[in-house]
Amino acid sequence: GAVVSQHPSWVICKSGTSVKIECRSLDFQATTMFWYRQFPKQSLMLMATSNEGSKATYEQGVEKDKFLINHASLTLSTLTVTSAHPEDSSFYICSAREWKINQPQHFGDGTRLSIL
Amino acid sequence: DAKTTQPTSMDCAEGRAANLPCNHSTISGNEYVYWYRQIHSQGPQYIIHGLKNNETNEMASLIITEDRKSSTLILPHATLRDTAVYYCIVRVGNQGGKLIFGQGTELSVKP
């Protein structure tokens, strides 16, 4: 089945640093990728939708200058959390879907980000 | 996209069938029903999806009522590894459709 790889699986860094998370579709081309955030005991919250070769579309309330998304190829999207602070600590999950109509999204295993 | 309503939690005995209900009374004609599950500290896993016909795959069966206002996910022989949060999501079946997660059903499979 379709595989989405996310890296790193976890990261701990100091407040003020920027963190980049990669999301790769390993065996299919993903014209659209999605980024979610999940806090403990809560459901997934969609942050943004990225389309290959164009700017990402952010959900209401998500700061686009804080969460930079790049989708430069059909198999790779990156999320950069800029100047991270403790309140950005969360579980970040990406998903990707094939270009074929009505294909399900497949999710990565998530990145646990802890900002000290 | 239409909203869904699911029970907050359910228990199931190991080896028995787990039947997880979902209400989506405002579903539109072009919206599909998708089921995902999330095991603790992992990304969601795709299970199955359907439009109006019942569907079956190696993981589960999806039963959609004739009026499409509700559906049931069936895990025929639940195991302890099926313990997870199960999400029922409706989404327009085109390339731009995004998945909006509700609170899901926390299924606990007990020995």
Interface residues (C-beta under 8 A of the other chain):
Chain A: V4 Q6 T31 T32 F34 Y36 S43 L44 M45 L46 T49 F91 I93 S95 R97 W99 I101 N102 P104 Q105 H106 F107 G108 D109 G110 R112
Chain B: Y32 Y34 Y36 Q38 S41 Q42 G43 P44 Q45 Y46 H49 Y87 G93 N94 Q95 G96 K98 L99 I100 F101 G102 Q103 G104
